[in-house]
Amino acid sequence: MKETPERKKSWFYKWFLNNQLTVVLINIFLVFLIIFLFSKISFVFKPVDQILGITMPPVILALVLYYLINPLINVLESKFHVNRILSITFVFIIILALLIWGVMSLIPFVQSQVDSLVKNWPQYWNSLNKSLQNMFSDPKLHLVKERLVETNASVTKSFEKSMDQILPQTMNNISSAVSVLTNVVIILMTAPFILFFMLKDDKKFKESIIKFMPDRIKTSVGDMLSEISQSLSSYITGQLTVAFWVAVMFFVGYLIIGQRYALILGIVAGILNLIPYIGSTLALVPSLVIAAFIAPSMVLKVLIVFAVEQTVETRVISPIIVGNKMQMHPVTTILVLLVSAGMYGLIGMIAGIPIFAILKIIFTRIFNWFKRNSTWYTEEELLETKEVDEAEDTNNSEKVHK
């Protein structure tokens, strides 16, 4: 006997099997259940965490250099028909020669500026003390002066009490410094070998990943990998180019106003500019401190240099070099920086935006696939999604071709 349609569509079918809200809630529950189970067996992933901690630093350094060097290798291979391995070897030799030249020419100059800073530091300190004494000689600031004297005495006593702990702490710091230096040396020695094989097997990485995918999603995965690669390339090359020009602008500006240690302050500004939004402001702090030791007018000149640099960077350099290639709203960028900095500190601030961009690409493609294969969306919405995907795929193919 056949069941009637009313019997088939029971309350269980309506509320559980064919209810969108129920399906969503069940999926959310399963996701949290998986997260809970993973948290209970986290000890299984500790070796993986250690392996990643050892291997990722040289890989990341090699990846950054890869996106800087690979366009040049592609040009030499495609336009000038130079063998790829020969091109890589030639570029490595040029980079090594430039590094040797830069080290030989910059180190003496930087060392002379550091020696000058160390030599003149007592003079700066005495000048600051005299300024403070003159400022607090006013009878109105008598109470403030007494408080400062008391604070100074308290700090001195605390310092004398902690003298016994200085030697063990110093030994620990020395051992930590040696460990950090060893890791840096290992990273610098390992990264060039990884970089060489990244450049040599450039086109094989994508193929090696795609071949493990089912046939029906190979094209989508390939397009997604191309989009991720293009996004990382744009971000890395753009940020490093902007950082270079920021260092040049600060250096030239400080030379014009007569600020001391212009080269060191310019290099520091370029490095700190890799931290989005707040990098240039952080670079301003040491320059203001040095300017305050020299003269109040120098502080004003430094602020003028900073204002000019910010105007040129935000109005000219960043729009031309970087633009909005990450396709992120400024509010989203700020929130990403706050979260990544709160969770992982300085490394999080630097790596937060590119990681978010990668996750955004992945989840956007997954969501578009869900829209195409679900019954929750109208034909107009599906058509818009299809048009956006086709436009993105066209842009990615054009960028890869270029």
C-alpha positions as CSV (number, residue, x, y, z in Angstrom):
1,M,0.0,0.0,0.0
2,K,1.4,3.4,-1.0
3,E,1.9,6.1,1.5
4,T,-0.1,9.3,1.0
5,P,1.7,12.6,0.5
6,E,0.4,13.8,3.9
7,R,1.9,10.8,5.6
8,K,5.3,11.4,3.9
9,K,5.4,15.0,5.0
10,S,5.2,14.3,8.7
11,W,6.2,16.8,11.4
12,F,9.7,15.2,11.6
13,Y,10.1,15.8,7.9
14,K,8.9,19.4,8.1
15,W,10.8,20.5,11.2
16,F,14.0,18.5,10.9
17,L,14.6,17.1,7.4
18,N,13.3,20.0,5.3
19,N,13.8,23.0,7.6
20,Q,16.6,25.4,6.8
21,L,17.0,26.8,10.3
22,T,17.4,23.3,11.7
23,V,20.0,22.3,9.1
24,V,22.0,25.5,9.9
25,L,21.8,24.9,13.7
26,I,22.9,21.2,13.2
27,N,25.9,22.3,11.1
28,I,26.9,24.9,13.7
29,F,26.6,22.3,16.4
30,L,28.8,19.9,14.5
31,V,31.4,22.6,13.9
32,F,31.6,23.4,17.6
33,L,31.6,19.7,18.5
34,I,34.7,19.2,16.2
35,I,36.4,22.2,17.8
36,F,35.7,20.7,21.2
37,L,37.1,17.3,20.3
38,F,40.2,18.9,18.8
39,S,40.8,20.9,22.0
40,K,40.7,17.6,24.0
41,I,43.4,16.0,21.9
42,S,45.6,19.1,21.5
43,F,48.6,17.2,22.7
44,V,48.6,15.3,19.5
45,F,49.3,18.5,17.5
46,K,52.2,19.7,19.7
47,P,54.8,18.0,17.5
48,V,53.2,19.6,14.5
49,D,53.4,23.0,16.2
50,Q,57.1,22.5,17.0
51,I,57.8,21.4,13.4
52,L,56.0,24.5,12.0
53,G,57.9,26.7,14.5
54,I,61.2,25.4,13.1
55,T,60.4,25.3,9.4
56,M,58.1,28.3,8.9
57,P,60.6,31.2,9.5
58,P,63.0,30.3,6.6
59,V,60.0,29.3,4.4
60,I,58.3,32.7,5.0
61,L,61.5,34.6,4.3
62,A,62.0,32.5,1.1
63,L,58.4,33.2,0.2
64,V,58.8,37.0,0.6
65,L,62.0,36.9,-1.6
66,Y,60.3,34.6,-4.1
67,Y,57.5,37.2,-4.8
68,L,60.2,39.9,-5.2
69,I,62.5,37.9,-7.5
70,N,60.2,35.7,-9.5
71,P,58.8,38.4,-11.8
72,L,62.4,39.2,-12.9
73,I,63.1,35.5,-13.5
74,N,60.0,35.2,-15.6
75,V,60.9,38.2,-17.7
76,L,64.4,36.7,-18.3
77,E,62.9,33.4,-19.2
78,S,60.0,34.5,-21.4
79,K,61.3,37.6,-23.2
80,F,65.1,36.9,-23.3
81,H,64.8,33.1,-23.5
82,V,67.4,32.6,-20.8
83,N,67.5,29.2,-19.1
84,R,65.6,29.4,-15.8
85,I,68.4,27.9,-13.7
86,L,70.9,30.3,-15.3
87,S,68.6,33.2,-14.7
88,I,68.2,32.2,-11.0
89,T,72.0,31.8,-10.6
90,F,72.7,35.2,-12.3
91,V,70.1,37.0,-10.1
92,F,71.6,35.3,-6.9
93,I,75.1,36.5,-7.9
94,I,73.8,40.0,-8.4
95,I,72.0,40.1,-5.1
96,L,75.0,38.7,-3.3
97,A,77.3,41.3,-4.8
98,L,74.8,44.1,-3.9
99,L,74.6,42.7,-0.3
100,I,78.4,42.7,0.0
101,W,78.7,46.2,-1.4
102,G,75.9,47.4,0.9
103,V,77.4,45.9,4.0
104,M,80.9,47.2,3.2
105,S,79.6,50.7,2.5
106,L,76.8,51.0,5.0
107,I,78.3,49.4,8.1
108,P,81.1,51.9,8.6
109,F,78.7,54.8,8.2
110,V,76.1,53.3,10.5
111,Q,78.9,52.4,13.0
112,S,80.2,56.0,12.9
113,Q,76.7,57.3,13.7
114,V,76.1,54.8,16.5
115,D,79.6,55.7,18.0
116,S,78.6,59.4,17.7
117,L,75.3,58.7,19.5
118,V,77.0,56.8,22.3
119,K,79.8,59.5,22.6
120,N,77.4,62.4,22.7
121,W,74.8,60.8,24.9
122,P,76.2,62.2,28.2
123,Q,76.1,65.7,26.7
124,Y,72.4,65.1,25.7
125,W,71.6,63.8,29.1
126,N,73.3,66.7,30.9
127,S,71.4,69.1,28.6
128,L,68.2,67.5,29.5
129,N,69.0,67.6,33.2
130,K,69.8,71.3,33.0
131,S,66.6,72.0,31.2
132,L,64.6,70.1,33.8
133,Q,66.4,71.9,36.6
134,N,65.7,75.2,35.1
135,M,62.1,74.3,34.6
136,F,61.6,73.1,38.2
137,S,63.4,76.1,39.7
138,D,60.1,77.9,39.6
139,P,58.7,78.0,43.2
140,K,55.3,76.9,41.9
141,L,56.8,73.5,40.9
142,H,58.5,73.0,44.3
143,L,56.2,70.1,45.3
144,V,56.7,68.5,41.9
145,K,60.4,68.7,42.4
146,E,60.2,67.1,45.8
147,R,58.2,64.3,44.4
148,L,60.7,63.7,41.7
149,V,63.6,63.6,44.2
150,E,61.7,61.1,46.4
151,T,60.9,59.0,43.3
152,N,64.6,59.1,42.3
153,A,65.7,58.0,45.8
154,S,63.2,55.1,45.7
155,V,64.3,54.0,42.3
156,T,68.0,54.1,43.5
157,K,67.2,51.9,46.5
158,S,65.3,49.4,44.4
159,F,68.2,49.3,41.9
160,E,70.7,48.6,44.8
161,K,68.5,45.8,46.1
162,S,68.3,44.2,42.7
163,M,72.0,44.3,42.0
164,D,72.4,40.7,43.4
165,Q,70.0,39.4,40.7
166,I,71.7,41.2,37.8
167,L,74.4,38.6,37.2
168,P,72.0,35.6,36.9
169,Q,69.6,37.6,34.7
170,T,72.5,38.8,32.6
171,M,73.7,35.2,32.0
172,N,70.1,34.2,31.1
173,N,69.8,37.1,28.7
174,I,73.2,36.2,27.1
175,S,72.1,32.6,26.6
176,S,68.8,33.8,25.1
177,A,70.6,36.2,22.8
178,V,72.9,33.4,21.7
179,S,69.9,31.2,21.0
180,V,68.1,33.9,19.0
181,L,71.3,34.7,17.1
182,T,71.8,31.0,16.2
183,N,68.2,30.8,15.0
184,V,68.7,33.9,12.8
185,V,71.8,32.5,11.3
186,I,70.1,29.1,10.6
187,I,67.2,31.0,8.9
188,L,69.5,33.1,6.8
189,M,71.5,30.1,5.7
190,T,68.5,27.9,4.9
191,A,66.2,30.4,3.2
192,P,68.4,30.8,0.0
193,F,68.2,27.1,-0.7
194,I,64.5,27.0,-0.2
195,L,64.2,30.1,-2.4
196,F,66.3,28.5,-5.2
197,F,63.9,25.5,-5.4
198,M,60.9,27.7,-5.2
199,L,62.1,29.7,-8.2
200,K,63.3,26.6,-10.0
201,D,60.0,24.6,-9.6
202,D,57.7,27.7,-9.8
203,K,55.0,26.1,-12.0
204,K,55.1,22.7,-10.3
205,F,53.8,23.8,-6.9
206,K,50.3,24.6,-8.2
207,E,50.2,21.4,-10.3
208,S,51.3,19.2,-7.3
209,I,48.5,20.6,-5.2
210,I,45.8,20.4,-7.9
211,K,46.6,16.8,-8.8
212,F,45.3,15.6,-5.4
213,M,41.9,17.3,-5.9
214,P,38.8,15.7,-7.5
215,D,38.4,16.4,-11.2
216,R,35.2,18.5,-10.7
217,I,37.0,21.1,-8.4
218,K,40.5,21.2,-10.0
219,T,39.7,24.3,-12.0
220,S,38.2,26.1,-9.0
221,V,41.1,25.2,-6.8
222,G,43.6,26.3,-9.5
223,D,41.8,29.7,-9.8
224,M,41.8,30.1,-6.0
225,L,45.5,29.3,-5.7
226,S,46.2,31.9,-8.5
227,E,44.1,34.5,-6.7
228,I,45.9,33.8,-3.4
229,S,49.3,34.0,-5.1
230,Q,48.5,37.2,-6.8
231,S,47.1,38.8,-3.6
232,L,50.2,37.8,-1.7
233,S,52.5,39.1,-4.4
234,S,50.7,42.4,-4.6
235,Y,50.8,42.9,-0.8
236,I,54.4,41.9,-0.3
237,T,55.9,43.8,-3.2
238,G,53.8,46.8,-2.5
239,Q,54.6,47.0,1.2
240,L,58.3,46.5,0.7
241,T,58.4,49.1,-2.0
242,V,56.5,51.6,0.1
243,A,58.8,50.9,3.1
244,F,61.9,51.6,0.9
245,W,60.5,55.0,-0.3
246,V,59.5,55.9,3.3
247,A,63.1,55.2,4.4
248,V,64.4,57.4,1.6
249,M,62.0,60.2,2.3
250,F,62.8,60.3,6.0
251,F,66.5,60.1,5.3
252,V,66.4,63.0,2.8
253,G,64.1,65.0,5.0
254,Y,66.3,64.6,8.1
255,L,69.4,65.6,6.0
256,I,67.6,68.8,4.8
257,I,66.7,69.9,8.4
258,G,70.1,68.8,9.8
259,Q,68.7,66.1,12.1
260,R,71.5,63.9,13.4
261,Y,71.7,60.1,12.7
262,A,69.5,60.6,9.6
263,L,70.5,57.3,8.0
264,I,69.7,55.2,11.1
265,L,66.4,57.0,11.7
266,G,65.5,56.5,8.0
267,I,66.2,52.8,8.1
268,V,64.2,52.4,11.3
269,A,61.3,54.3,9.7
270,G,61.4,52.0,6.7
271,I,61.4,48.8,8.8
272,L,58.7,50.0,11.1
273,N,56.5,51.1,8.2
274,L,55.9,47.4,7.5
275,I,53.5,47.6,10.5
276,P,50.4,49.0,8.9
277,Y,48.9,52.4,10.0
278,I,51.1,52.9,13.1
279,G,54.6,52.1,11.8
280,S,55.5,55.6,10.7
281,T,54.2,57.0,14.0
282,L,56.4,54.6,15.9
283,A,59.4,55.6,13.8
284,L,58.8,59.3,14.8
285,V,59.4,58.6,18.5
286,P,63.2,58.1,18.5
287,S,63.6,61.0,16.1
288,L,61.6,63.3,18.5
289,V,63.6,62.1,21.5
290,I,66.9,63.0,19.7
291,A,65.5,66.3,18.5
292,A,64.4,67.2,22.0
293,F,68.0,66.9,23.2
294,I,69.1,69.3,20.4
295,A,66.7,72.2,20.4
296,P,62.9,72.8,20.5
297,S,63.0,74.1,16.9
298,M,64.4,70.8,15.8
299,V,61.3,69.1,17.2
300,L,59.1,71.3,15.1
301,K,61.3,70.5,12.0
302,V,61.0,66.8,12.6
303,L,57.2,67.1,12.9
304,I,57.2,69.0,9.6
305,V,59.2,66.3,7.9
306,F,56.8,63.7,9.3
307,A,53.8,65.7,8.0
308,V,55.3,66.0,4.5
309,E,56.2,62.3,4.5
310,Q,52.8,61.2,5.5
311,T,51.2,63.4,2.9
312,V,53.4,62.1,0.1
313,E,53.0,58.5,1.3
314,T,49.2,58.5,1.7
315,R,48.4,60.7,-1.4
316,V,51.0,59.5,-3.9
317,I,53.1,56.5,-3.1
318,S,50.6,54.1,-1.4
319,P,47.8,54.7,-4.0
320,I,50.2,54.2,-6.9
321,I,52.1,51.2,-5.6
322,V,49.6,49.4,-3.3
323,G,46.2,51.0,-4.1
324,N,43.4,48.8,-2.7
325,K,44.8,45.5,-4.0
326,M,43.7,43.7,-0.9
327,Q,40.1,44.9,-1.4
328,M,39.6,45.5,2.4
329,H,37.6,48.3,4.0
330,P,39.7,50.5,6.3
331,V,37.5,49.6,9.3
332,T,38.0,45.9,8.5
333,T,41.8,46.5,8.3
334,I,41.8,48.2,11.7
335,L,39.8,45.4,13.3
336,V,42.1,42.8,11.8
337,L,45.1,44.7,13.2
338,L,43.6,44.9,16.7
339,V,42.8,41.2,16.8
340,S,46.0,40.0,15.3
341,A,48.1,42.3,17.5
342,G,46.2,41.3,20.6
343,M,46.7,37.6,19.9
344,Y,50.2,37.4,18.4
345,G,51.8,40.8,19.0
346,L,54.1,42.4,16.4
347,I,54.2,39.3,14.2
348,G,50.4,39.3,14.2
349,M,50.3,43.0,13.1
350,I,52.6,42.3,10.2
351,A,51.0,39.0,9.0
352,G,47.4,39.7,10.0
353,I,46.3,41.4,6.8
354,P,47.7,38.9,4.3
355,I,46.4,36.0,6.3
356,F,43.0,37.6,6.5
357,A,43.1,38.2,2.7
358,I,43.9,34.5,2.1
359,L,41.0,33.4,4.4
360,K,38.7,35.9,2.7
361,I,39.5,34.4,-0.7
362,I,38.9,30.8,0.5
363,F,35.6,31.5,2.4
364,T,34.3,33.7,-0.4
365,R,34.7,30.9,-3.0
366,I,33.2,28.4,-0.6
367,F,30.3,30.7,0.0
368,N,29.8,31.2,-3.7
369,W,29.8,27.4,-4.2
370,F,27.2,27.1,-1.5
371,K,25.0,29.7,-3.2
372,R,25.2,27.9,-6.5
373,N,24.3,24.5,-4.9
374,S,21.6,25.5,-2.5
375,T,17.9,26.5,-2.9
376,W,18.1,29.5,-0.6
377,Y,18.9,32.1,-3.2
378,T,17.0,33.5,-6.2
379,E,18.1,33.2,-9.8
380,E,19.1,36.9,-9.8
381,E,21.5,36.4,-6.8
382,L,23.0,33.4,-8.4
383,L,23.5,35.3,-11.7
384,E,25.3,38.1,-9.8
385,T,27.5,35.6,-8.1
386,K,28.3,33.9,-11.4
387,E,29.2,37.3,-13.0
388,V,31.4,38.2,-10.1
389,D,33.2,34.9,-10.3
390,E,33.8,35.2,-14.0
391,A,35.1,38.7,-13.7
392,E,37.5,37.7,-10.9
393,D,38.7,34.7,-12.9
394,T,39.3,36.9,-16.0
395,N,41.3,39.4,-13.9
396,N,43.4,36.6,-12.3
397,S,44.2,35.1,-15.7
398,E,45.2,38.5,-17.1
399,K,47.4,39.2,-14.1
400,V,49.0,35.7,-14.3
401,H,49.6,36.2,-18.0
402,K,51.2,39.5,-17.4
